[in-house]
Amino acid sequence: MVYVIYFVKQTVLALLGLLDFAMLLRAILSWFDQLGESKISMFLYAITEPLILPIRRLCNKMNWFQGTPLDMPFMLTLIVILVLQTLVEVLL
């Protein structure tokens, strides 16, 4: 049973780490490929946007962060991923 929990923990941490890395790459590539036309940008968008979209919709619905130059839903999604990583490390 201990091995199963360890395997699940490591798998979840690996997936969250990959998402964290994909978010970082998307942020860096947005400086260079602003239109998002490269294959890498489209791939990262396809992976990360389903995570960002619910938070983006909530922020738009509540009129949060309107007029800010930063993509706050992106940052909030990244914070959620980091908090999940910490919770998985601590609780499992």
C-alpha positions in Angstrom: 0.0 0.0 0.0 2.9 2.3 0.8 4.3 1.8 -2.7 1.0 2.6 -4.3 0.7 5.9 -2.4 4.3 6.7 -3.3 3.7 6.0 -7.0 0.6 8.1 -7.1 2.4 11.0 -5.3 5.3 10.9 -7.6 3.1 10.7 -10.7 0.9 13.7 -9.6 4.1 15.7 -8.7 5.6 14.9 -12.1 2.4 16.0 -13.9 2.2 19.2 -11.9 5.9 19.8 -12.6 5.3 19.4 -16.3 2.4 21.8 -16.2 4.5 24.3 -14.2 7.2 24.0 -16.8 4.7 24.4 -19.7 3.3 27.6 -18.1 6.8 29.0 -17.7 7.7 28.2 -21.3 4.4 29.7 -22.5 5.2 32.9 -20.6 8.7 33.2 -22.0 7.7 32.4 -25.6 4.9 35.0 -25.4 7.7 37.7 -25.4 9.1 36.4 -28.7 6.2 34.9 -30.5 3.4 37.4 -29.7 1.0 36.0 -32.3 1.5 32.4 -31.1 2.0 31.1 -34.6 4.9 28.7 -33.9 4.2 25.0 -33.4 5.7 25.1 -29.9 3.5 28.1 -28.9 0.4 26.4 -30.2 1.2 23.2 -28.4 1.8 25.0 -25.1 -1.4 27.0 -25.6 -3.3 23.7 -26.1 -1.9 22.3 -22.9 -2.2 25.3 -20.6 -5.3 27.2 -21.8 -7.8 24.6 -20.6 -6.4 25.2 -17.1 -6.4 29.0 -17.4 -9.8 29.4 -19.1 -12.0 28.7 -16.0 -10.1 31.3 -14.0 -10.1 33.7 -16.9 -13.9 33.4 -17.2 -14.4 33.9 -13.5 -12.2 37.0 -13.6 -14.1 38.4 -16.5 -17.5 37.6 -15.0 -16.6 39.3 -11.7 -14.8 42.2 -13.5 -11.6 41.5 -11.6 -8.3 42.8 -13.0 -9.9 44.8 -15.8 -7.4 47.1 -17.4 -4.3 45.6 -15.9 -1.4 45.1 -18.2 -0.6 41.7 -16.7 -2.4 38.4 -17.5 -3.6 37.9 -14.0 -5.6 34.7 -14.7 -2.4 33.2 -16.0 -0.6 34.1 -12.8 -3.5 32.8 -10.6 -3.4 29.5 -12.5 0.3 29.2 -11.9 -0.2 29.9 -8.2 -2.9 27.2 -8.0 -0.5 24.7 -9.6 2.3 25.6 -7.1 -0.1 25.4 -4.2 -1.3 21.9 -5.4 2.3 20.8 -5.7 3.0 21.9 -2.1 -0.2 20.2 -0.8 0.7 16.9 -2.5 4.2 17.0 -1.1 3.0 17.7 2.4 -0.1 15.6 2.6 0.9 12.4 0.8 
